[in-house]
Amino acid sequence: MSTSVVIIDLDDCLIPDGSAARAAIAAVLGELAIPTTEQAVDVVLAAARREWRENRTVTHREVERVASWEALWADFHELPMPQDVIAALVGNDVRAWRLALADLGSAAEAQTAALAFRRLRRALVRPFPGVESALDSLALRHELWLATDGCRSLQRAKIGLSGLADRFARIFVSGEVGHPKGTPGFTDAVRTALTDGRTVCMVAGDSLTTDLLLAETGGWPFVQVGAALTFADVPARCRC
């Protein structure tokens, strides 16, 4: 008996990522009595990007698909990496906030800002409206798998905070797999797991690079989730 599998993305598909980062930054600025304008949020994101890109260790396979705004609340302490790499990554958030606050002309403490962001960002990890019911609908006829880019500590934390972990039979995180999503190595890892007659019905995601490439390299149908199609509409796209 064959089992139909649906592979689903996490960030900005099931839970907000970019918009949640902006909301958390704005909330931090509000707590620090800094005007919460879009321009001020952009300044913080630019500082985070500058600090992250200048760190030569970010090319390590465990963290190569971590975005600069994600690095503001990722936990690098227990990742299976050389200690010198971990040491170079730990404290990235405080350094980024120090740059941002200087650019904003604020005398606020970077450590205070960094801790506030972690607290506020965690509180924003919740599924988009309609996600749970859509997953329930898909699960009636499919086995659900999750495929996501990023370091294992952050992505696993997001999945846990979202309350969606138990819905997925398999979870693939690029940091654990050792290959970025959309590359042949990642797809091979997914294909190897398709045992006992499992076949992929479709890949659902928001990205035309990573998610679409996963579908293309696997030879599987792709459904793009975005402004024109919310995840709640994805079950209607299945034609198994």
DAHU-V540533 format. One record per residue. N is the residue number from 1. RES is the residue in one letter. SS is DSSP state (2 for helix, 1 for strand, 0 for the rest). PSI is psi in whole degrees, -180 to 180 (999 if undefined). OMEGA is omega in radians with two decimals (999 if undefined). Layout:
N/RES/SS/PSI/OMEGA + N/RES/SS/PSI/OMEGA
//
This chain:
1/M/0/129/-3.11 + 2/S/0/153/3.09 + 3/T/1/127/-3.14 + 4/S/1/127/-3.08 + 5/V/1/136/2.98 + 6/V/1/125/3.14 + 7/I/1/127/-2.99 + 8/I/1/141/3.04 + 9/D/0/163/-3.14 + 10/L/0/-67/-3.00 + 11/D/1/129/-3.14 + 12/D/0/18/3.04 + 13/C/0/-55/3.06 + 14/L/0/-36/3.13 + 15/I/1/151/3.10 + 16/P/0/144/3.09 + 17/D/0/-72/-3.12 + 18/G/2/-46/-3.13 + 19/S/2/-35/3.11 + 20/A/2/-37/3.10 + 21/A/2/-45/3.13 + 22/R/2/-42/-3.14 + 23/A/2/-41/-3.14 + 24/A/2/-40/3.09 + 25/I/2/-45/3.13 + 26/A/2/-39/3.13 + 27/A/2/-38/3.08 + 28/V/2/-47/3.14 + 29/L/2/-39/3.11 + 30/G/2/-42/3.12 + 31/E/2/-28/-3.13 + 32/L/0/8/3.13 + 33/A/0/35/3.06 + 34/I/0/134/-3.13 + 35/P/0/129/-3.06 + 36/T/0/58/3.11 + 37/T/0/162/3.07 + 38/E/2/-35/3.14 + 39/Q/2/-39/3.13 + 40/A/2/-40/3.08 + 41/V/2/-41/3.10 + 42/D/2/-38/3.11 + 43/V/2/-44/3.13 + 44/V/2/-44/-3.14 + 45/L/2/-37/3.12 + 46/A/2/-40/3.11 + 47/A/2/-41/3.11 + 48/A/2/-42/3.13 + 49/R/2/-41/-3.14 + 50/R/2/-46/-3.13 + 51/E/2/-42/-3.10 + 52/W/2/-44/-3.09 + 53/R/2/-24/-3.14 + 54/E/0/-6/3.12 + 55/N/0/115/-3.04 + 56/R/2/-15/-3.11 + 57/T/2/-5/-3.05 + 58/V/2/-4/3.08 + 59/T/2/-4/3.09 + 60/H/0/141/-3.05 + 61/R/0/-29/-3.14 + 62/E/0/-27/-3.01 + 63/V/0/6/-3.01 + 64/E/0/-22/3.11 + 65/R/0/24/3.04 + 66/V/0/124/3.11 + 67/A/0/156/-3.09 + 68/S/0/-35/3.12 + 69/W/0/-27/3.05 + 70/E/2/-33/3.14 + 71/A/2/-14/3.10 + 72/L/2/-14/3.10 + 73/W/0/11/3.08 + 74/A/0/149/3.08 + 75/D/0/114/-3.09 + 76/F/0/-5/-2.96 + 77/H/0/-41/-2.99 + 78/E/0/12/3.14 + 79/L/0/145/-3.13 + 80/P/0/74/-3.14 + 81/M/0/162/3.05 + 82/P/0/147/-3.08 + 83/Q/2/-32/3.13 + 84/D/2/-31/3.08 + 85/V/2/-45/3.11 + 86/I/2/-44/-3.13 + 87/A/2/-34/-3.14 + 88/A/2/-24/-3.11 + 89/L/2/-38/-3.14 + 90/V/0/131/-3.10 + 91/G/0/-1/3.11 + 92/N/2/-41/-3.08 + 93/D/2/-43/3.14 + 94/V/2/-42/3.12 + 95/R/2/-41/3.14 + 96/A/2/-43/3.12 + 97/W/2/-33/3.09 + 98/R/2/-43/3.08 + 99/L/2/-46/-3.09 + 100/A/2/-45/-3.12 + 101/L/2/-35/3.07 + 102/A/2/-42/3.12 + 103/D/2/-31/3.14 + 104/L/0/-4/-3.13 + 105/G/0/30/-3.12 + 106/S/0/145/3.10 + 107/A/0/11/-3.13 + 108/A/0/156/-3.13 + 109/E/0/130/-3.14 + 110/A/2/-38/3.13 + 111/Q/2/-41/3.11 + 112/T/2/-44/3.13 + 113/A/2/-43/-3.11 + 114/A/2/-45/3.14 + 115/L/2/-38/3.12 + 116/A/2/-41/3.14 + 117/F/2/-45/3.13 + 118/R/2/-44/3.14 + 119/R/2/-47/-3.07 + 120/L/2/-35/-3.13 + 121/R/2/-40/3.11 + 122/R/2/-37/-3.12 + 123/A/2/-17/-3.11 + 124/L/0/5/3.10 + 125/V/0/96/3.09 + 126/R/0/147/-3.07 + 127/P/1/151/2.99 + 128/F/0/154/3.08 + 129/P/0/134/3.09 + 130/G/0/-9/-3.08 + 131/V/2/-49/-3.09 + 132/E/2/-45/-3.12 + 133/S/2/-35/3.11 + 134/A/2/-41/3.10 + 135/L/2/-39/3.09 + 136/D/2/-42/3.14 + 137/S/2/-46/3.13 + 138/L/2/-37/-3.07 + 139/A/2/-14/3.11 + 140/L/0/-31/-3.07 + 141/R/0/0/-3.05 + 142/H/0/158/2.92 + 143/E/1/131/-3.05 + 144/L/1/129/3.05 + 145/W/1/149/3.12 + 146/L/1/134/3.10 + 147/A/1/122/-3.04 + 148/T/1/149/3.10 + 149/D/0/144/3.05 + 150/G/0/-178/3.11 + 151/C/0/150/-3.01 + 152/R/2/-38/-3.08 + 153/S/2/-45/-3.10 + 154/L/2/-46/-3.08 + 155/Q/2/-40/3.10 + 156/R/2/-36/3.10 + 157/A/2/-43/3.11 + 158/K/2/-46/-3.11 + 159/I/2/-42/3.12 + 160/G/2/-44/-3.13 + 161/L/2/-30/-3.11 + 162/S/2/-21/-3.09 + 163/G/0/12/-3.06 + 164/L/0/-3/-2.99 + 165/A/2/-43/-3.05 + 166/D/2/-9/-3.11 + 167/R/2/-12/-3.03 + 168/F/0/129/3.11 + 169/A/0/-33/3.11 + 170/R/1/143/3.10 + 171/I/1/126/3.13 + 172/F/1/120/3.10 + 173/V/1/130/-3.03 + 174/S/2/-37/3.12 + 175/G/2/-33/3.10 + 176/E/2/-40/-3.13 + 177/V/2/-35/-3.11 + 178/G/0/7/3.11 + 179/H/0/142/3.09 + 180/P/0/149/3.08 + 181/K/0/137/-3.10 + 182/G/0/-11/3.09 + 183/T/0/157/3.13 + 184/P/2/-35/-3.14 + 185/G/2/-42/3.11 + 186/F/2/-45/-3.13 + 187/T/2/-38/3.10 + 188/D/2/-38/3.12 + 189/A/2/-40/3.10 + 190/V/2/-45/-3.12 + 191/R/2/-38/3.12 + 192/T/2/-30/-3.13 + 193/A/0/-8/-3.13 + 194/L/0/71/-3.11 + 195/T/0/170/3.04 + 196/D/0/43/3.04 + 197/G/0/12/3.13 + 198/R/1/139/3.06 + 199/T/1/151/-3.13 + 200/V/1/122/3.09 + 201/C/1/-46/3.12 + 202/M/1/160/3.00 + 203/V/1/128/3.13 + 204/A/1/127/3.13 + 205/G/1/172/-3.10 + 206/D/0/-17/-2.99 + 207/S/0/131/3.07 + 208/L/0/0/3.04 + 209/T/0/-76/-3.03 + 210/T/2/-50/-3.07 + 211/D/2/-44/3.11 + 212/L/2/-40/3.12 + 213/L/2/-36/3.06 + 214/L/2/-45/3.12 + 215/A/2/-44/-3.09 + 216/E/2/-44/-3.13 + 217/T/2/-26/3.10 + 218/G/2/-13/-3.09 + 219/G/0/34/-3.06 + 220/W/0/152/3.09 + 221/P/0/149/-3.10 + 222/F/1/136/3.02 + 223/V/1/120/3.14 + 224/Q/1/127/3.08 + 225/V/0/125/-3.12 + 226/G/1/-152/-3.09 + 227/A/0/-35/-3.08 + 228/A/0/-15/-3.10 + 229/L/1/110/3.08 + 230/T/0/164/-3.12 + 231/F/2/-28/3.12 + 232/A/2/-21/3.14 + 233/D/2/-10/-3.04 + 234/V/2/-43/-3.13 + 235/P/2/-32/3.14 + 236/A/2/-15/-3.13 + 237/R/2/-12/-3.11 + 238/C/0/134/3.12 + 239/R/0/35/3.12 + 240/C/0/999/999
//
